Amino acid sequence: MGRQRTLLIAKLLGTKMMPDRWDRSQSIISGLHLPIQTITYRGVRHDPEPVLNDIIAFFKANDGDEPATITPHQYPSAQQNP
């Protein structure tokens, strides 16, 4: 299963996370025309601990009926989809 998943991700999104997969993901998200905010952080992989404050701020900002974005405090990417 792991190898098949890896091949499928490479086929659909690209082999390199930056910029291939990021750019393709941003293209897909933009096409949805939804209020989606995406942020990358340098040096942070799948461990949310370094950006936990931003995650908490995001959910607090989006506790109402209207979507809200946050201003990330560390390493915002060049591209964001507010």
Sequence and secondary structure as in RCSB ss.txt:
>XXXX:A:sequence
MGRQRTLLIAKLLGTKMMPDRWDRSQSIISGLHLPIQTITYRGVRHDPEPVLNDIIAFFKANDGDEPATITPHQY
PSAQQNP
>XXXX:A:secstr
 HHHHHHHHHHHH S IIIIIHHHHHHHHHHHTS       TT  S  GGGHHHHHHHHHHTSSSS      SS 
  S    
